């Protein structure tokens, strides 16, 4: 298995119905062995499972809990591919961009779809954009991460490295935890950023609580920087 695509999903049936057919079309054009894993809540809360079955992708109920970090850990556990790619279920990550990430796999351990390098762009609102830029600047400086976009989940990883790390974060800060621990554990880690246009979600509302989002990031930054 060459590529595992992991899609954490929480009440995203409407968006998955749009995204999955496009994703399968892109993957078929790539002509490689692949799997698509949609990681739903512990117990189904909508018709995500039916949509997965209709599109011939793997449906998995997340382990441990219903938080985003639980979906990420569950996906890593079940993925069989040589490379693992995470993408959002809300339509902000275009399936058409996957070949661009995959093209850089041979000479890199992490390939990042970057909103903040030259040529990148985001449709987020002013507050979200400001918070995101602040998080990225602080995390990259404090944790010595040599990249401009640490928080976008749309990344391609070499699976053997990803499966070796233990992850504890429960919210979206698990994305930074992954990058920090890969960089810490692999002195010669090769990362590459390529410019990416981040679009607004297609349907529904974001599951992020901005207050809890900020608190979790502060806690994770302190924990990663000063923890053992």
C-alpha positions in Angstrom: 0.0 0.0 0.0 1.6 3.3 -1.1 -0.8 5.9 0.3 -3.2 6.1 3.1 -5.5 9.2 3.2 -7.0 9.9 6.6 -10.0 12.1 7.0 -11.2 12.9 10.5 -15.0 13.5 10.3 -17.4 15.0 12.9 -20.9 15.6 11.5 -19.5 16.2 8.0 -21.8 13.9 5.9 -22.9 16.8 3.7 -19.3 17.7 2.8 -18.1 14.1 2.4 -20.9 13.5 -0.1 -19.2 16.2 -2.3 -15.6 15.5 -1.5 -15.3 11.7 -1.7 -16.2 11.3 -5.4 -13.7 14.0 -6.3 -11.1 12.3 -4.1 -11.6 8.9 -5.7 -11.3 10.4 -9.1 -8.0 12.1 -8.3 -6.6 8.9 -6.7 -7.6 6.8 -9.7 -5.7 9.1 -12.0 -2.6 8.7 -9.8 -2.6 5.0 -10.5 -1.2 3.8 -7.2 -2.3 1.5 -4.4 -4.2 3.5 -1.9 -6.8 3.5 0.9 -9.1 6.3 2.2 -10.0 6.1 5.8 -12.8 8.3 7.2 -12.5 8.4 10.9 -16.0 9.1 12.3 -17.2 9.6 15.9 -17.2 6.7 18.4 -20.9 6.2 17.6 -22.3 7.4 14.3 -24.2 10.7 14.6 -25.2 11.1 10.9 -25.1 9.1 7.7 -21.4 9.3 7.2 -21.1 5.5 7.1 -23.6 5.2 4.3 -21.7 7.8 2.3 -18.5 6.0 2.8 -20.0 2.7 1.7 -21.4 4.3 -1.4 -18.0 5.7 -2.3 -16.1 2.5 -1.5 -13.9 4.1 1.2 -13.1 2.6 4.6 -15.3 3.8 7.5 -13.8 3.6 11.0 -15.3 4.7 14.3 -12.6 6.6 16.3 -11.1 5.0 19.4 -10.6 6.5 22.8 -12.9 9.5 22.5 -14.7 12.0 20.2 -12.0 14.7 20.1 -9.9 15.6 17.0 -6.8 14.1 18.6 -8.6 10.7 19.0 -9.4 10.7 15.3 -5.8 11.4 14.4 -4.5 8.6 16.6 -7.1 6.2 15.4 -6.2 7.0 11.7 -2.5 6.5 12.3 -3.1 3.2 14.0 -5.2 1.7 11.2 -3.3 3.2 8.2 -1.4 0.7 6.1 0.3 3.0 3.6 3.9 3.8 3.1 2.9 7.4 3.2 0.1 8.9 5.3 -1.8 12.1 4.2 -4.2 13.9 6.4 -7.0 16.1 5.0 -10.0 17.9 6.4 -13.5 16.7 5.7 -15.0 20.2 5.3 -13.8 20.8 1.7 -11.1 23.3 2.6 -8.5 20.9 1.3 -8.9 20.3 -2.4 -8.3 16.7 -3.5 -6.7 18.0 -6.7 -3.8 19.2 -4.6 -2.8 15.7 -3.4 -0.7 14.8 -6.5 1.4 17.9 -5.8 2.1 16.8 -2.2 2.7 13.2 -3.3 5.2 14.3 -6.1 7.7 15.4 -3.4 7.6 12.2 -1.3 10.8 10.6 -2.5 13.2 13.2 -1.1 11.1 14.4 1.9 9.7 13.0 5.2 7.0 15.6 5.5 5.4 17.6 2.7 3.3 20.6 3.8 0.5 22.4 2.0 1.5 25.9 3.1 -0.8 28.9 3.3 1.9 31.2 4.5 4.8 30.8 2.2 5.1 32.9 -1.0 2.3 31.9 -3.3 0.0 30.5 -0.5 -3.3 32.0 0.4 -6.2 31.5 2.9 -9.9 32.4 2.8 -10.2 32.5 6.6 -11.8 35.5 8.3 -9.7 38.2 9.9 -9.8 36.9 13.4 -9.1 33.3 12.4 -6.3 34.4 10.1 -4.7 36.5 12.8 -4.9 33.7 15.4 -3.5 31.2 12.9 -0.6 33.4 11.8 0.2 34.1 15.5 0.2 30.4 16.4 2.4 29.6 13.4 5.0 32.3 14.2 5.2 31.5 17.9 5.3 27.7 17.5 7.9 27.8 14.7 10.2 30.1 16.8 9.7 28.5 20.2 9.9 24.9 19.0 12.6 25.5 16.3 10.4 24.4 13.4 11.8 25.6 10.2 8.6 26.1 8.3 6.0 28.8 7.9 2.8 26.8 8.2 2.9 24.4 11.2 -0.9 24.2 11.8 -2.4 23.2 8.5 -3.4 19.6 8.8 -3.0 19.0 5.1 0.4 17.2 5.2 2.0 14.1 3.8 4.1 12.0 6.2 6.4 9.1 5.8 4.4 6.5 7.8 7.3 4.6 9.4 8.3 7.9 11.2 4.8 8.9 12.1 3.9 5.5 13.7 6.9 5.7 16.0 5.8 8.7 18.0 3.3 8.8 20.8 0.8 11.6 20.7 -1.1 13.1 23.6 -2.9 16.3 22.4 -6.6 16.0 22.1 -7.5 19.1 20.0 -6.1 20.6 16.8 -2.8 21.2 18.5 -1.9 17.6 17.8 -0.9 18.8 14.3 1.9 20.9 15.9 2.8 18.0 18.3 3.3 15.7 15.3 5.7 18.1 13.6 7.6 18.9 16.8 8.2 15.2 17.7 9.1 14.2 14.2 11.7 17.0 14.1 13.0 16.2 17.6 13.3 12.5 17.0 14.8 12.7 13.5 17.8 15.2 13.4 18.0 14.8 9.6 14.2 15.2 9.0 13.5 16.6 5.6 10.5 18.9 5.3 9.2 20.7 2.3 6.5 23.4 2.0 4.6 24.0 -1.2 2.2 27.0 -1.6 -1.5 26.1 -1.1 -4.8 27.9 -1.3 -6.9 27.2 1.8 -10.6 27.7 1.1 -13.5 28.1 3.4 -15.5 25.0 4.4 -18.2 24.0 1.8 -21.1 23.4 4.2 -21.9 23.5 7.9 -20.1 25.3 10.7 -16.6 24.9 12.2 -16.3 22.6 15.3 -13.6 24.9 16.7 -14.3 26.8 19.9 -11.9 29.7 19.7 -11.4 30.1 23.4 -10.6 26.4 24.0 -8.6 26.5 20.8 -6.4 29.2 22.2 -6.0 27.6 25.7 -5.1 24.2 24.2 -2.4 25.8 22.0 -0.8 27.6 25.0 -0.8 24.5 27.1 0.6 22.4 24.3 3.4 24.9 23.5 4.5 24.9 27.2 4.3 21.2 27.4 6.3 20.5 24.3 8.9 23.2 25.0 9.5 22.4 28.7 8.2 18.9 29.1 10.4 15.8 29.1 
